[in-house]
């Protein structure tokens, strides 16, 4: 247990020591999104009854910031350790694959939650709105953060250089989050794009989170929960299996 | 403890077509100071990686204190401390934080007294609160040694720990490691400084192309593969008497080296020189050394 708690606190300390980059920067960029998009697009009609566009944006942007930061924490920590060689400090001790997995994932989730809470508090200044279903909101934040953190772990294990990780981030994570209905309701899309969007797991995280916020969403929240939960479970199984085999970690 | 501290049985490891280890067997006994020598690419670091669990063998078994490094990996890793060859560090933390974290990874509560003792003995006390990035290469190397010892392992593996370290620091390090060995710790060392291995280690294995080609006590290796020698310098242009020249090798600047079967031979050689009227300018008796043994064994390539 001490091995896990130590690795967990080390991972939290690692992002805390560079909090300008890991907490403040995502907060600023999310607020800029809110200001710019809300200003330009607020003249649009209400997305849901009683929900203005600027309000609609808040949960989506908060979730997007959380997902991207959870992903970044696990993936960047692992790739840096692999490339600098200090991964040996984790591989030499008697840490089990599950301890490594849970410490990395939970620390990334702490960062995700910290960014999400900061974004939400800051957004209250501009758009005061309390969540309709706080527990549901927390549940989707938890499961979404977990999925992104595990995906980051898989990306970190798979990548052998920064370039590969950047490709993973720029060509998979960023498009999937941007096209997950952060800025629009999928009902506003043409039928073909609506159907394609249904294959994006990030859509369900953001939509479910938004349901917790407003009590309305494009997809029934239970369906979103089952899909996100299923993806998180499958990816966790994959990353635990990679860690147990030592794939790209123990030659 | 009755069994071996380190046991390797039929270990094989290939990287693509390159066979790094070929059915290697080795046993290191508890309390030994053991040297693993060999040229670059001989397979020393591969063997250490297998023992440390950083790498997995294609075949064969390895154990530390009787614990299989794969099946009983928790016990095996708790029993061993490894100083890696590469100068690696975590730039986010200070020296003390690094050692506290490493204790935690091994499942133990950080022991401030032991950490202070390590810092003291490795001359890192005044750097305890410095960030790892601010340390020189030699200091980083000593932190790696401290990290390997922080969980008080029974077996310590050092992979070229003195590469790039100055003489004073080397002496400090060896004084400390020798003390740990006297207290019962088993030490496995790889180094290219053969005089270090000769001074410190009681048993030596020499590796070449993934196999052990010599394995014996340091004393036996020196006795069987090396002999003392006599270096004589004469006036430039002069040579030794013909009978001596047959067994001498020429060195630059009018110097000759003659291998000795025993030290009594020195008297006969000097007498032969005097008899031929040769004026000896300089004389030096060289002791047998491990470097000579190493060169000879590597050249022969067989046990």
Boltz contact constraints between the chains, C-beta under 6 A:
constraints:
  - contact:
      token1: [A, 2]
      token2: [B, 104]
      max_distance: 6.0
  - contact:
      token1: [A, 2]
      token2: [B, 107]
      max_distance: 6.0
  - contact:
      token1: [A, 3]
      token2: [B, 105]
      max_distance: 6.0
  - contact:
      token1: [A, 3]
      token2: [B, 107]
      max_distance: 6.0
  - contact:
      token1: [A, 6]
      token2: [B, 101]
      max_distance: 6.0
  - contact:
      token1: [A, 6]
      token2: [B, 104]
      max_distance: 6.0
  - contact:
      token1: [A, 6]
      token2: [B, 105]
      max_distance: 6.0
  - contact:
      token1: [A, 10]
      token2: [B, 101]
      max_distance: 6.0
  - contact:
      token1: [A, 14]
      token2: [B, 92]
      max_distance: 6.0
  - contact:
      token1: [A, 17]
      token2: [B, 92]
      max_distance: 6.0
  - contact:
      token1: [A, 85]
      token2: [B, 86]
      max_distance: 6.0
  - contact:
      token1: [A, 85]
      token2: [B, 88]
      max_distance: 6.0
  - contact:
      token1: [A, 86]
      token2: [B, 88]
      max_distance: 6.0
  - contact:
      token1: [A, 86]
      token2: [B, 90]
      max_distance: 6.0
  - contact:
      token1: [A, 88]
      token2: [B, 84]
      max_distance: 6.0
  - contact:
      token1: [A, 91]
      token2: [B, 54]
      max_distance: 6.0
  - contact:
      token1: [A, 92]
      token2: [B, 52]
      max_distance: 6.0
  - contact:
      token1: [A, 92]
      token2: [B, 82]
      max_distance: 6.0
  - contact:
      token1: [A, 93]
      token2: [B, 105]
      max_distance: 6.0
  - contact:
      token1: [A, 93]
      token2: [B, 106]
      max_distance: 6.0
  - contact:
      token1: [A, 94]
      token2: [B, 74]
      max_distance: 6.0
  - contact:
      token1: [A, 94]
      token2: [B, 77]
      max_distance: 6.0
  - contact:
      token1: [A, 94]
      token2: [B, 78]
      max_distance: 6.0
  - contact:
      token1: [A, 250]
      token2: [B, 54]
      max_distance: 6.0
  - contact:
      token1: [A, 251]
      token2: [B, 55]
      max_distance: 6.0
